[in-house]
Amino acid sequence: MNEISIDNYLKCPICTDPFLDPVSTPCEHTFCRQCILTWLELSKTSCPSCRETLSKKDLTSISVIFIHGMLNEIQVKCILCGAINLQRGNFQNHINNLCPKADVSCSTNSDTSCSWIGSRDQLEIHQSECQTYQSQLIRNTNCVKDQRTETLNVNRRENPANELINPHELELEGHITRCADRTIELSGRLITNSDMSIVVEQAIIRKKCNILILNGNHIDASGALILAKTLSNNTSLIRLELQCNCIGDRGVDYLADALSVNKCLKVLDLRDNNITHEGARHLANMLKRNQTLTSLSLNSNHIDDRGIRLLADALIDNTSLRRLFLFQSQSISDWSIASLINMLRYNQSLEELTLQTNKLSWWCMILLRFALLTKRNFNLII
């Protein structure tokens, strides 16, 4: 953090850092709660500032909203990934949900769960190859389907008059309501376009979720349109996962239009969505205007050299995107090499490019690595 720019009255006299959980004393001095408690536990019975008699029971929490607001707005730097200008109040969210170098687990939630732990920027690559994760995803989908069928049958037996009530919608609303914090996990819940209005209303508008995970459902362009209508002016959603749906080029067009003006979303996952070079064209136009998105996943789509060239050209002047995932894009060939090299030479923000499983020749792969000789800590996976 830039300590010079922080007013002294926002700093604790003991640790000299900005206050954490500030408390005040009867003599009107302020300290971090833990700092003053530690001071008093070391057989100190007086205020560190004025030496007046002081005990733990004399401490009073400071609940003035504007002070906490000023403390939360102090800008800090993440020592893991190097990200700067992070608000201290949002720092834990950065570590928990965004930092590419923070340790995360595979999160398979099975009895024989995968023991893999690694940095977040390697999670997608691992999960695409992890048999335990893929098997658990299939089991979860089948389990939800069986439970929903059983619920519907019981409802019909007990009260035939309620057949007009959609138990799937009721279950979906209930699940969103029960989701902890502001992360809404809806993977493999057989969500269709007709459910998207509920998802938008309950998850994005009412709960103001930061993370929305819709992987492995049945959402196509119509569902993407419903989602896009609320993304244009949304100020809370920072991560959107839509992998393994049927968004297609038309759905990408809707999302790209919304993200051209969105100033909040940082992570977009569109893996395995039947996207071609036309969808890449829409995303390229978006990347020319959007300066917020930091991670874009387009793995396992049908983007060929035409689409890659469009994306690469758009990224030359983009200053926000740090990670671009394009592995399992088997239509990428040597025809893309000139645009990729040009992008790597002139783009100033990109830190990771994944191009595994493609048709690039060994010579072009060498040329890509030569283009990175002037860049430090760039992660190229080919």
C-alpha positions in Angstrom: 0.0 0.0 0.0 1.1 3.6 -0.5 1.7 4.5 3.2 2.6 8.1 2.4 -0.9 8.8 1.1 -2.6 7.4 4.3 -3.5 10.0 6.9 -1.9 9.3 10.3 -5.2 9.4 12.1 -6.1 6.2 10.2 -3.0 4.4 11.5 -2.6 2.5 14.8 0.1 4.1 17.1 1.2 0.6 18.1 1.7 -1.2 14.7 1.7 2.0 12.6 -0.5 0.3 10.0 -4.0 1.3 9.0 -6.5 0.2 11.7 -7.9 -3.3 11.8 -11.1 -3.5 13.9 -10.4 -0.2 15.7 -11.3 0.4 19.3 -11.2 3.6 21.4 -10.2 4.2 25.0 -11.7 6.5 27.6 -8.8 8.9 27.0 -9.9 9.1 23.4 -7.1 7.2 21.7 -7.6 4.6 19.1 -5.8 1.3 18.3 -6.3 -1.9 16.5 -8.2 -4.3 18.7 -5.6 -7.0 18.6 -2.7 -4.5 19.1 -4.1 -3.0 22.3 -5.2 -6.4 23.7 -1.7 -7.7 23.2 -0.3 -4.6 24.9 -2.5 -5.1 27.9 -1.8 -8.8 28.1 1.9 -8.0 28.4 1.3 -6.7 32.0 0.6 -3.2 30.7 -2.1 -1.3 32.6 -1.9 2.0 30.9 -2.7 3.6 27.5 0.4 3.5 25.2 -0.2 7.1 24.1 -0.9 8.9 27.3 -0.1 6.4 30.1 -3.6 6.7 31.7 -4.8 3.6 33.5 -6.5 1.3 31.1 -8.0 -2.2 31.1 -9.7 -4.5 28.6 -13.2 -3.6 29.8 -12.6 0.1 29.0 -12.2 -0.6 25.2 -15.1 0.5 23.0 -15.6 -0.6 19.4 -15.6 2.2 16.8 -18.6 1.7 14.5 -18.5 5.0 12.6 -19.3 4.0 9.1 -17.3 6.6 7.2 -14.1 5.6 9.1 -14.5 2.0 8.2 -15.3 3.0 4.7 -12.1 5.0 4.4 -10.1 2.1 5.9 -11.6 -0.3 3.4 -10.8 2.0 0.5 -7.1 2.1 1.2 -5.3 0.7 -1.8 -3.0 -2.3 -1.3 -0.9 -4.7 -3.4 -1.2 -8.5 -3.6 2.2 -10.0 -2.9 1.1 -13.3 -4.6 0.2 -12.0 -8.0 1.5 -8.4 -8.0 -2.0 -6.9 -8.6 -2.0 -3.3 -7.4 -4.7 -0.7 -6.5 -6.8 -3.3 -4.7 -9.2 -1.8 -2.1 -8.3 -3.3 1.3 -12.0 -4.1 2.0 -12.1 -6.2 -1.2 -8.7 -7.9 -0.6 -9.9 -11.1 0.9 -12.4 -11.5 -1.9 -9.4 -11.1 -4.3 -7.6 -13.9 -2.6 -10.6 -16.2 -2.3 -12.0 -15.7 -5.8 -9.6 -13.9 -8.2 -5.9 -14.1 -7.4 -4.3 -16.3 -10.1 -1.5 -17.3 -7.7 -3.5 -18.1 -4.6 -3.7 -21.8 -3.7 -7.0 -23.6 -4.5 -8.1 -27.2 -4.4 -9.7 -29.3 -7.1 -13.0 -29.2 -5.1 -14.5 -32.4 -6.3 -16.6 -32.9 -3.2 -16.5 -36.7 -3.4 -15.5 -39.5 -1.0 -12.4 -40.1 -3.0 -11.8 -36.4 -3.7 -8.8 -35.3 -5.7 -5.9 -34.2 -3.5 -4.6 -31.6 -6.0 -3.7 -28.2 -4.7 -2.2 -25.5 -6.8 -2.5 -22.0 -8.0 -5.8 -20.8 -9.4 -4.3 -20.1 -12.8 -3.6 -23.8 -13.2 -7.0 -25.0 -11.9 -8.8 -25.0 -15.3 -6.0 -27.0 -16.9 -6.0 -29.5 -14.1 -9.8 -30.0 -14.0 -9.9 -30.6 -17.8 -7.7 -33.6 -17.2 -8.8 -34.7 -13.8 -10.9 -37.9 -14.0 -12.2 -37.5 -10.5 -13.5 -34.0 -11.2 -15.1 -35.0 -14.5 -16.7 -38.1 -12.9 -18.1 -36.1 -10.0 -19.6 -33.5 -12.3 -21.5 -36.3 -14.2 -22.6 -37.9 -10.9 -23.9 -34.5 -9.6 -25.9 -33.9 -12.7 -27.5 -37.4 -12.6 -28.2 -37.1 -8.9 -29.9 -33.7 -9.3 -32.0 -35.2 -12.1 -33.1 -38.2 -10.0 -33.9 -36.0 -7.0 -36.0 -33.7 -9.2 -37.9 -36.6 -10.7 -38.6 -38.1 -7.3 -39.8 -34.7 -5.9 -42.1 -34.3 -8.9 -43.6 -37.8 -8.4 -44.2 -37.3 -4.7 -45.8 -33.9 -5.3 -48.2 -35.4 -7.9 -49.1 -38.3 -5.6 -49.8 -36.1 -2.5 -51.6 -33.3 -4.2 -52.6 -33.7 -7.8 -54.0 -30.1 -7.8 -50.4 -28.8 -7.5 -49.2 -30.2 -10.8 -49.3 -26.7 -12.3 -46.6 -25.6 -9.8 -43.2 -26.1 -11.3 -41.2 -27.9 -8.6 -38.0 -27.3 -10.6 -38.4 -23.5 -10.3 -39.2 -23.8 -6.6 -36.2 -25.9 -6.0 -34.0 -23.5 -8.0 -35.2 -20.5 -6.0 -34.6 -22.3 -2.8 -31.1 -23.4 -3.8 -30.1 -19.8 -4.7 -31.5 -18.6 -1.4 -29.5 -21.1 0.5 -26.2 -20.4 -1.2 -23.8 -18.9 1.2 -22.2 -15.5 0.9 -22.3 -14.1 -2.7 -21.2 -17.2 -4.6 -24.0 -18.9 -6.5 -23.1 -22.4 -7.6 -25.6 -23.8 -10.1 -23.5 -26.3 -12.1 -25.3 -29.4 -13.5 -28.8 -28.4 -12.3 -30.5 -28.8 -15.7 -31.0 -25.1 -16.0 -32.7 -24.0 -19.3 -33.5 -20.7 -20.9 -36.9 -20.6 -19.1 -35.0 -20.7 -15.8 -32.7 -17.8 -16.6 -35.2 -15.1 -15.5 -35.2 -16.7 -12.0 -31.4 -16.9 -12.0 -31.1 -13.3 -12.9 -33.8 -12.1 -10.5 -32.7 -14.1 -7.5 -28.9 -14.4 -7.9 -27.8 -11.2 -9.7 -30.5 -8.6 -8.7 -31.5 -9.7 -5.2 -28.4 -11.4 -3.8 -26.0 -9.2 -5.8 -23.7 -12.2 -6.2 -20.0 -11.8 -7.0 -19.6 -15.2 -8.6 -22.2 -17.1 -10.7 -21.4 -20.6 -11.8 -23.7 -22.1 -14.5 -21.5 -24.9 -15.9 -23.0 -28.0 -17.5 -26.5 -26.8 -18.1 -28.8 -26.3 -21.1 -28.4 -22.6 -21.7 -28.3 -21.4 -25.3 -28.4 -18.0 -27.0 -31.9 -17.1 -25.7 -30.7 -17.7 -22.1 -27.6 -15.7 -22.8 -29.7 -12.8 -24.0 -31.6 -12.7 -20.6 -28.3 -12.7 -18.8 -26.8 -10.0 -21.0 -29.7 -7.6 -20.4 -28.7 -7.4 -16.7 -24.9 -7.4 -17.3 -24.8 -4.1 -19.1 -25.2 -2.0 -15.9 -24.4 -4.7 -13.2 -21.9 -3.6 -10.6 -21.5 -6.7 -8.5 -20.7 -9.8 -10.6 -17.0 -10.3 -11.0 -16.9 -14.0 -12.2 -19.2 -15.7 -14.7 -18.8 -19.4 -15.6 -20.8 -20.8 -18.5 -18.7 -23.7 -19.6 -20.4 -26.8 -21.2 -23.5 -25.0 -22.4 -24.8 -24.2 -25.9 -24.3 -20.4 -26.0 -23.0 -20.4 -29.6 -22.0 -17.4 -31.7 -25.4 -15.6 -31.3 -25.3 -15.9 -27.5 -21.7 -14.6 -27.5 -22.9 -11.6 -29.5 -25.4 -10.7 -26.8 -22.8 -11.2 -24.0 -20.1 -9.3 -25.8 -22.4 -6.3 -26.4 -23.2 -6.2 -22.6 -19.6 -6.6 -21.6 -18.5 -3.7 -23.9 -20.0 -1.3 -21.3 -19.8 -3.5 -18.2 -17.1 -2.3 -15.8 -17.2 -5.0 -13.2 -16.8 -8.5 -14.6 -13.2 -9.8 -14.4 -13.5 -13.5 -15.2 -15.5 -15.0 -18.1 -15.5 -18.8 -18.8 -17.0 -19.8 -22.1 -15.4 -23.2 -22.5 -17.1 -25.8 -24.7 -20.0 -23.6 -26.1 -19.8 -24.2 -29.8 -18.2 -20.9 -30.5 -16.7 -20.3 -34.0 -14.7 -17.5 -35.6 -18.0 -15.5 -35.7 -18.2 -15.6 -31.9 -14.5 -14.7 -31.7 -15.3 -11.6 -33.8 -17.9 -10.4 -31.3 -15.4 -11.1 -28.4 -12.7 -9.2 -30.3 -14.9 -6.2 -30.7 -15.7 -6.3 -27.0 -12.0 -6.5 -26.0 -11.3 -3.3 -27.9 -13.7 -1.5 -25.6 -13.7 -3.4 -22.4 -10.9 -2.6 -20.0 -12.0 -4.6 -17.0 -11.9 -8.3 -18.0 -8.8 -10.0 -16.8 -9.4 -13.7 -17.7 -11.1 -15.2 -20.7 -11.5 -19.0 -21.2 -12.4 -20.2 -24.7 -11.1 -23.8 -24.5 -12.8 -26.7 -26.4 -14.6 -24.5 -28.9 -14.4 -24.4 -32.7 -12.4 -21.2 -33.2 -10.2 -21.4 -36.2 -7.3 -19.2 -37.5 -9.7 -16.5 -38.6 -11.0 -16.2 -35.0 -7.6 -16.3 -33.5 -6.3 -13.5 -35.7 -9.2 -11.4 -34.7 -8.7 -12.0 -31.0 -4.9 -11.4 -31.3 -5.3 -8.1 -33.2 -7.8 -6.9 -30.6 -5.5 -7.7 -27.7 -2.6 -5.6 -29.0 -4.1 -2.5 -27.4 -6.1 -4.1 -24.6 -4.6 -3.3 -21.2 -6.6 -5.5 -18.8 -6.7 -9.1 -20.0 -4.1 -11.2 -18.2 -5.1 -14.8 -19.0 -6.4 -16.2 -22.3 -7.2 -19.9 -22.4 -7.5 -21.5 -25.8 -6.4 -25.1 -25.3 -8.1 -28.0 -27.1 -8.7 -25.6 -30.0 -7.6 -28.0 -32.7 -8.4 -25.6 -35.6 -5.5 -23.3 -34.7 -2.7 -23.7 -37.2 0.4 -21.9 -38.5 -1.9 -19.4 -40.3 -2.3 -17.7 -36.9 1.4 -17.4 -36.1 2.0 -13.8 -37.4 -1.0 -12.4 -35.4 0.0 -14.3 -32.2 3.6 -13.1 -32.4 2.5 -9.5 -33.0 0.1 -9.7 -30.0 2.8 -11.1 -27.7 5.3 -8.3 -28.8 3.0 -5.4 -28.2 0.4 -6.4 -25.6 1.4 -5.0 -22.2 -1.0 -6.9 -19.9 -1.2 -10.5 -20.9 0.6 -12.9 -18.5 -0.6 -16.3 -19.6 -1.6 -17.8 -22.9 -2.6 -21.5 -23.2 -2.7 -23.1 -26.6 -2.4 -26.8 -25.9 -3.8 -29.4 -28.4 -3.6 -27.4 -31.7 -2.1 -27.8 -35.2 0.8 -25.5 -34.7 4.1 -26.8 -36.2 7.1 -27.2 -33.9 8.8 -24.3 -35.8 5.9 -21.9 -35.1 6.0 -23.0 -31.4 9.7 -22.0 -31.3 8.8 -18.6 -33.0 6.2 -18.0 -30.2 8.8 -18.6 -27.5 11.3 -16.3 -29.3 8.7 -13.6 -29.2 8.6 -13.8 -25.4 12.3 -13.3 -24.9 11.7 -9.7 -23.8 8.9 -10.6 -21.4 9.4 -11.7 -17.8 7.3 -14.3 -16.0 5.1 -14.9 -19.0 3.4 -18.4 -18.9 3.0 -19.8 -22.4 1.6 -23.3 -22.6 1.7 -24.9 -26.1 
